[in-house]
Amino acid sequence: MKSNIPFRCLSGCLEFYLFDREREHKQGEKEREKQACPSRECDRQQPPNNCATQVPRYEELFLKNWVSFFMLLLFITDDDVPADMVAEESGPGAQNSPYQLRRKTLLPKRTACPTKSSMEGASTSTTENFGHRAKRARVSGKSQDLSAAPAEQYLQEKLPDEVVLKIFSYLLEQDLCRAACVCKRFSELANDPILWKRLYMEVFEYTRPMMHPEPGKFYQINPEEYEHPNPWKESFQQLYKGAHVKPGFAEHFYSNPARYKGRENMLYYDTIEDALGGVQEAHFDGLIFVHSGIYTDEWIYIESPITMIGAAPGKVADKVIIENTRDSTFVFMEGSEDAYVGYMTIRFNPDDKSAQHHNAHHCLEITVNCSPIIDHCIIRSTCTVGSAVCVSGQGACPTIKHCNISDCENVGLYITDHAQGIYEDNEISNNALAGIWVKNHGNPIIRRNHIHHGRDVGVFTFDHGMGYFESCNIHRNRIAGFEVKAYANPTVVRCEIHHGQTGGIYVHEKGRGQFIENKIYANNFAGVWITSNSDPTIRGNSIFNGNQGGVYIFGDGRGLIEGNDIYGNALAGIQIRTNSCPIVRHNKIHDGQHGGIYVHEKGQGVIEENEVYSNTLAGVWVTTGSTPVLRRNRIHSGKQVGVYFYDNGHGVLEDNDIYNHMYSGVQIRTGSNPKIRRNKIWGGQNGGILVYNSVTQHCTYFM
């Protein structure tokens, strides 16, 4: 049993809404009459033919008719129903119809002192005075509800859904919520996703719901795949308390209060600067929607925890463009610790792109002691001086995610001067210099970025730069995929570094770093280059299918090469030359198109506990004055010799297991003088140790 009281709320809501719409329409007619006939006053009741009039829009007439009908169902009386119709519909088995409406009771004509009997009869008697309605009798909580009236039953059960939905489609969000309070059926209809999608797109423009479950987190969803039955309404509730930057709309919004009744909490501005000023003056909490358009040369310095997000249909970031031609487009300063900027294009596009007439400026400049979130932005800079994104200073620690930093005429992302930050899931490509440059104790966390087709190096760490790089895809850059120089010491884990136009990883000039569990393949030069007193750790990587060698250590290079799988390279799996002295251990070096390990030109190093097998040429070559130590290796199944010393090759060969080669296990010739001891050398098809030209050797020989 339901109470009739909520119907008063609905009827009042619809009545006021209709009144506002009619008043707005009449005001519009008056304005049109004045504009059409400025020289004389037109007849308000019947305008003459020469006065410009406008037929009300179809939807206005439709709204007026249906809402009037809806109100009529609520307020029609017994006297309005023909007696024969009532009798016809009240027989046995009769069903409710539009004529079985709620019987509206009226008070009798007022008297000075109404008697008790007249007051008791007021609930059933009628009068000719239709200006007064009877008050409902209070129903105590202990008594049972009255039976539903026929009109109420008709509204709740018989009025077609299409009619109710059409009426509801003319309500704004607050009136729609009030209508949902009337009854269960209205609640279901008022929560129809199509109604809320229309309201949502009118306010926010998004063609997919933008969810905002917590501060600093926004994401769009496909409504069909979302668990909530009405994601449009849920998103509306999450985004409701925000200001809107929509050029040209603010004047219309504030000059039509009746049209936008119920949206008084919404604020509209023409410029981003005005909206930021509203934040400073505490007009709202700091959520700013920037609508479709190009915003040029605005002064956007952020020093408070504002949230600024693009609002547009389709791909949002393509439709909301903020650019500057004179200064950095966005500058984040101390105080913007929890600021958020997302879903927009940010450009720095100076008229003079050279370095002659301006200092370095950026699309995004993030300074000391601030940690904003930059999310789903397209970032472009045509300036040849200064990077697209610059993060500098102690305490600069932004989160930059899902951004596209591409086609810039300098560095894409520059992190320096002890800056940190988290950089995830970004697309960084086709930049003139490094895609990412880390310098001067910068120490970022960089995960799952796609860094490719750079016109220079992919990632450049320099001058004590550090950082943690994880699961990045780095490929097709013009120079190395990853370059480490001048005491830089990054950690690179589980990345793919491939198809570089030169090498994969280039460590030089006392560079360091840890490269762990990466896939390094299909580079034009060596997969890993180590030179000039550099000392990196290369551990647990797969280094394969290079167009030259796998690991190339030269020019006094050092390093730990440990636990790698090195195979299928065009030249030697590991090449050591020119006074280089690495530690090479626990690697698998196999199926190379050349030799396994090639030590030459006074190369050195400790090579121990590796498995070297199935290479096209010798498993290990030692030549031209080189002196490595080969210890406890398994060298087997080669297509030529196992270990080959020639042309003054020296070194130590001890405790190795050398077997099953097409030629001899060990071959020594042309001035070479290694020390060979405690080895197992067996299964060679051309002997165990083969010595040419009276070379002196010290060995223990096993067949």
Secondary structure as UniProt FT lines:
FT   HELIX           5..36
FT   TURN            38..39
FT   TURN            49..50
FT   HELIX           58..75
FT   HELIX           78..80
FT   HELIX           83..89
FT   TURN            92..93
FT   TURN            98..99
FT   HELIX           116..120
FT   HELIX           121..123
FT   TURN            130..131
FT   TURN            141..142
FT   HELIX           150..153
FT   HELIX           154..158
FT   HELIX           161..168
FT   TURN            169..170
FT   HELIX           173..180
FT   HELIX           184..190
FT   HELIX           193..204
FT   STRAND          210..214
FT   TURN            215..216
FT   STRAND          217..220
FT   HELIX           223..225
FT   HELIX           231..239
FT   STRAND          243..245
FT   TURN            247..248
FT   HELIX           249..255
FT   TURN            257..262
FT   TURN            264..265
FT   STRAND          267..269
FT   HELIX           272..280
FT   TURN            281..282
FT   STRAND          287..291
FT   STRAND          293..296
FT   STRAND          301..302
FT   STRAND          307..311
FT   HELIX           316..319
FT   STRAND          320..324
FT   STRAND          330..332
FT   TURN            334..335
FT   TURN            337..338
FT   STRAND          340..342
FT   STRAND          345..348
FT   STRAND          364..366
FT   TURN            368..369
FT   STRAND          373..375
FT   STRAND          378..381
FT   STRAND          389..392
FT   TURN            394..395
FT   STRAND          399..401
FT   STRAND          404..406
FT   STRAND          413..416
FT   TURN            417..418
FT   STRAND          422..424
FT   STRAND          427..429
FT   STRAND          436..439
FT   TURN            440..441
FT   STRAND          445..447
FT   STRAND          450..452
FT   STRAND          459..462
FT   STRAND          468..470
FT   STRAND          473..475
FT   STRAND          482..485
FT   TURN            486..487
FT   STRAND          491..493
FT   STRAND          496..498
FT   STRAND          505..508
FT   STRAND          514..516
FT   STRAND          519..521
FT   STRAND          528..530
FT   TURN            532..533
FT   STRAND          537..539
FT   STRAND          542..544
FT   STRAND          551..553
FT   STRAND          560..562
FT   STRAND          565..567
FT   STRAND          574..577
FT   TURN            578..579
FT   STRAND          583..585
FT   STRAND          588..590
FT   STRAND          597..600
FT   STRAND          606..608
FT   STRAND          611..613
FT   STRAND          620..623
FT   TURN            624..625
FT   STRAND          629..631
FT   STRAND          634..636
FT   STRAND          643..646
FT   STRAND          652..654
FT   STRAND          657..659
FT   STRAND          666..668
FT   TURN            670..671
FT   STRAND          675..677
FT   STRAND          680..682
FT   TURN            685..686
FT   STRAND          689..691
FT   TURN            693..694
//
